[in-house]
Amino acid sequence: MSGMALHYDLHSHSTASDGTLSPSGLVQAAHAAGVNVLALTDHDTTDGLNEAGAVATRLGLQLVAGVEISVSWQPLTVHILGLNINPGCAALQDGLEGLSEFRDWRAEEIARRLEKSGIGGAYEGACALTRGRIVSRTHFAHYLVAAGHAVSVREVFKRFLVHGKPGFVPGQWASLEDALAWIRRAGGLAVIAHPARYRLTATRLRRLIGEFKELGGAGIEVVSGSHTRDNIDTMAMYARREALLASRGSDYHGPENPWVRLGELAELPAGCRPIWDSEVWPLH
């Protein structure tokens, strides 16, 4: 099949981080949804790739080895996708191990802060919902909903887990420079994930893109499950103007979020160069 004929979804999550489908279940769901090329991009881990790869091979789906790295930038948390990485790269794994250690501490600290506000048992409750190594804020949110402290995950974030609320813990993630160095060392392409979600002013977004390009960044997620049509048009403009490769991905976390579906994505706007047309795209 030609590149034009393939259906790409280059951003998804499994139970290796904060998704709700196992890596194999995610690949099966993507295949059923008509996706030909799927990137598994779990947060700060590549633990799901072997399982996903085995099922993808059996189904004839191309699996792109990926990761979504958490980055602290002025003073936001932004996410950088690494696509077509070699997960065996020692520099990448050493970097991810450092982020994993911070995640472990953060989970315990979130629980300590919630306990001070009168909510006990949150750490054990969140851990019971994980099936991978990572204990994320999403796991805390699902526990707090199940325990009756809120009616939805969104409400939990608003009431407990954002700045100024009882369970908020500031991120201490990778620097942009380090994240891109790990991705490059692993032979991958770095992509700014869902850029419209950060609600940056045009000036700050240009600054982020400028630093990202100087450090060897390759692309920007133009089409995302969280992007509106206007967001897509705006990010397409940046991709064209800044000569960035354009990516598309659902940011799928599981069927519990029905507004984001695997493979249900707009086409890249005209004039954008797809990241899969990059001369370094061939899979490892």
Buried (B, 14 or more C-beta within 10 A) or exposed (E): EEEEEEBBBBBBBBBBBBBBBBBBBBBBBBBEBEBBBBBBBBBBBBBBBEBBBBBBEEBEBBBBBBBBBBBBBEEEEBBBBBBBBBBEBEBBBEBBEBBBEBBEEBBEBBBEBBBEEEBEEBBEBBBEBBBBEBBBBBBBBBBBBEEEBBEEBEBBBEBBBEEEBBBBBEBEBBEBEBBBBBBBBBBBBBBBBBBBBBEBEEEBBBBBBEBBBEBEBBBBBBBBBBBEEEBBEBBBBBBBEBEBBBBBBBBBBBEEBEEBBBBBBEEBBEEBBBBBEBEEBEEE
